[in-house]
């Protein structure tokens, strides 16, 4: 099993969608890293991660109301990568996490 732990800021309010497998809460998380480049200049790099929390009961999706843009969260789960074509027809990659555990940090 692969496992990833991320700490970042929620990029959009969570949405709840019903599927054949149950209900899923989707949101994006921005994870930033600061470093200095070869010239010694400070650089901030932000990676966007798509997060999904699967639940089977309505009561389990109530906390989606608290997953709001700008909130800081710690998420732990199983990573997946996927590829898609952007508007220009270029192939892009995406990192997604099926969240197993999470914690609100703000």
FENHU-V58571 format. One record per pair of residues at least 12 apart in sequence whose C-alpha atoms are under 10 Angstrom apart, sorted by the first residue. I is the first residue (numbers start at 1). J is the second residue. D is the distance in Angstrom with one decimal. If there is no record, write none. Layout:
# FENHU-V58571
I&J&D, I&J&D
This chain:
# FENHU-V58571
1&77&10.0, 1&78&7.5, 1&79&9.5, 2&77&8.2, 2&78&5.7, 2&79&6.7, 2&80&9.0, 3&76&7.1, 3&77&5.5, 3&78&4.9, 3&79&6.6, 3&97&9.2, 3&98&9.7, 3&99&9.8, 3&100&9.6, 4&75&8.1, 4&76&5.7, 4&77&5.5, 4&78&6.1, 4&79&6.4, 4&97&8.0, 4&98&9.7, 4&99&9.3, 5&74&7.2, 5&75&5.7, 5&76&4.4, 5&77&6.7, 5&78&8.9, 5&79&9.4, 5&97&9.5, 5&99&9.5, 5&101&9.3, 5&102&9.3, 6&29&8.6, 6&30&9.3, 6&31&7.2, 6&49&9.1, 6&73&8.1, 6&74&5.7, 6&75&5.3, 6&76&6.5, 6&77&8.8, 6&97&9.6, 6&102&9.5, 7&29&8.3, 7&30&8.5, 7&31&6.4, 7&32&8.8, 7&72&7.3, 7&73&5.8, 7&74&4.4, 7&75&6.5, 7&76&9.0, 7&102&9.7, 7&103&9.5, 7&104&9.8, 7&105&8.8, 8&28&9.6, 8&29&5.9, 8&30&5.3, 8&31&4.6, 8&32&7.1, 8&46&9.6, 8&47&9.6, 8&48&9.3, 8&49&9.5, 8&70&9.1, 8&71&8.3, 8&72&5.6, 8&73&5.7, 8&74&6.7, 8&75&8.5, 8&105&9.2, 9&28&8.4, 9&29&5.4, 9&30&5.2, 9&31&6.8, 9&32&8.8, 9&48&9.7, 9&68&9.3, 9&69&7.4, 9&70&5.4, 9&71&5.5, 9&72&4.4, 9&73&6.2, 9&74&8.8, 9&105&9.4, 9&106&9.4, 10&27&7.1, 10&28&5.8, 10&29&4.5, 10&30&6.3, 10&31&9.1, 10&48&9.6, 10&49&9.6, 10&50&9.9, 10&51&9.7, 10&67&7.2, 10&68&6.4, 10&69&4.9, 10&70&5.2, 10&71&5.4, 10&72&6.3, 10&73&7.0, 11&27&7.2, 11&28&5.2, 11&29&5.4, 11&30&6.2, 11&31&9.9, 11&48&8.4, 11&49&9.4, 11&50&9.6, 11&67&9.6, 11&68&7.9, 11&69&5.0, 11&70&6.2, 11&71&8.3, 11&72&9.7, 12&26&9.3, 12&27&6.1, 12&28&6.1, 12&29&8.0, 12&30&9.8, 12&67&8.2, 12&68&6.2, 12&69&4.4, 12&70&7.6, 12&71&9.4, 13&26&8.7, 13&27&6.6, 13&28&8.4, 13&64&8.3, 13&65&8.1, 13&66&8.4, 13&67&5.9, 13&68&4.3, 13&69&5.0, 13&70&8.8, 13&71&9.4, 14&26&5.5, 14&27&4.8, 14&28&8.1, 14&51&9.5, 14&52&9.5, 14&63&9.6, 14&64&5.9, 14&65&7.2, 14&66&8.2, 14&67&5.5, 14&68&6.4, 14&69&8.1, 15&27&6.7, 15&52&9.8, 15&61&9.7, 15&64&7.2, 15&65&8.7, 15&67&9.0, 15&68&9.9, 16&52&9.7, 16&53&9.3, 16&54&9.6, 16&55&9.8, 16&58&10.0, 16&61&7.4, 16&62&9.5, 16&64&7.3, 16&65&9.5, 17&54&9.7, 17&61&9.9, 18&54&9.8, 18&55&9.6, 18&56&9.3, 19&54&9.9, 19&56&10.0, 21&54&8.6, 21&55&9.0, 21&56&8.0, 22&54&7.0, 22&55&6.2, 22&56&4.9, 22&57&7.9, 22&58&9.7, 23&52&9.9, 23&53&8.4, 23&54&5.9, 23&55&5.2, 23&56&5.7, 23&57&7.5, 23&58&8.0, 23&60&9.1, 23&61&7.7, 24&51&9.8, 24&52&6.3, 24&53&5.5, 24&54&4.4, 24&55&6.1, 24&56&8.4, 24&61&8.1, 24&64&9.8, 24&98&9.9, 25&51&8.0, 25&52&5.5, 25&53&5.0, 25&54&6.4, 25&55&7.9, 25&60&9.9, 25&61&7.2, 25&62&10.0, 25&63&9.5, 25&64&6.7, 25&67&9.4, 25&99&9.7, 26&50&7.3, 26&51&5.7, 26&52&4.7, 26&53&6.6, 26&54&8.9, 26&64&8.8, 26&67&9.6, 26&98&9.6, 26&99&9.9, 27&49&8.6, 27&50&6.1, 27&51&5.4, 27&52&6.8, 27&53&8.9, 27&64&9.3, 27&67&7.9, 27&68&8.8, 27&69&9.0, 28&48&6.7, 28&49&5.6, 28&50&4.5, 28&51&5.7, 28&52&8.8, 28&67&10.0, 28&69&8.9, 28&96&9.0, 28&97&9.8, 29&46&9.8, 29&47&8.3, 29&48&5.7, 29&49&5.2, 29&50&6.4, 29&51&7.1, 29&69&9.0, 29&70&9.2, 29&71&9.4, 29&72&8.8, 29&73&8.2, 29&74&9.6, 29&75&9.3, 29&96&9.8, 29&97&10.0, 30&45&9.9, 30&46&6.3, 30&47&5.8, 30&48&4.7, 30&49&6.4, 30&50&9.0, 30&70&9.4, 30&72&9.4, 30&73&9.9, 31&45&8.3, 31&46&5.5, 31&47&5.3, 31&48&6.4, 31&49&7.6, 32&44&6.6, 32&45&5.6, 32&46&4.2, 32&47&6.3, 32&48&8.8, 33&45&5.3, 33&46&6.4, 33&47&8.4, 34&46&8.8, 47&94&9.6, 47&95&8.9, 48&94&8.1, 48&95&7.5, 48&96&8.9, 49&79&9.4, 49&81&9.8, 49&94&7.2, 49&95&5.3, 49&96&5.5, 49&97&7.1, 50&79&9.7, 50&80&9.7, 50&81&9.9, 50&94&7.7, 50&95&6.4, 50&96&4.6, 50&97&6.3, 50&98&8.8, 50&99&10.0, 51&75&8.6, 51&76&9.9, 51&77&9.0, 51&78&9.9, 51&79&9.2, 51&95&8.8, 51&96&5.7, 51&97&4.9, 51&98&6.1, 51&99&6.5, 52&77&9.4, 52&96&7.7, 52&97&6.3, 52&98&5.0, 52&99&5.8, 52&100&9.2, 53&77&9.3, 53&97&8.6, 53&98&6.1, 53&99&5.1, 53&100&7.2, 53&101&8.8, 53&102&9.3, 54&98&7.7, 54&99&7.8, 54&100&8.6, 66&104&8.8, 67&104&8.4, 70&106&9.0, 71&104&7.5, 71&105&7.5, 71&106&5.8, 72&103&8.8, 72&104&6.3, 72&105&5.1, 72&106&5.3, 73&102&7.0, 73&103&5.7, 73&104&4.6, 73&105&5.2, 73&106&7.2, 74&101&8.4, 74&102&5.6, 74&103&5.2, 74&104&6.5, 74&105&6.8, 75&97&8.7, 75&98&9.4, 75&99&6.4, 75&100&7.7, 75&101&6.0, 75&102&4.3, 75&103&6.5, 75&104&8.8, 76&97&8.1, 76&98&8.3, 76&99&5.7, 76&100&5.9, 76&101&5.2, 76&102&6.1, 76&103&9.0, 77&96&9.6, 77&97&5.9, 77&98&5.4, 77&99&4.3, 77&100&4.8, 77&101&6.6, 77&102&8.6, 78&96&8.4, 78&97&5.4, 78&98&5.2, 78&99&6.6, 78&100&7.5, 79&95&6.9, 79&96&5.7, 79&97&4.4, 79&98&6.5, 79&99&8.6, 80&94&8.4, 80&95&6.0, 80&96&5.1, 80&97&6.0, 80&98&7.8, 81&93&6.9, 81&94&5.6, 81&95&4.7, 81&96&6.0, 81&97&8.6, 82&94&5.3, 82&95&6.7, 82&96&7.7, 83&95&9.0
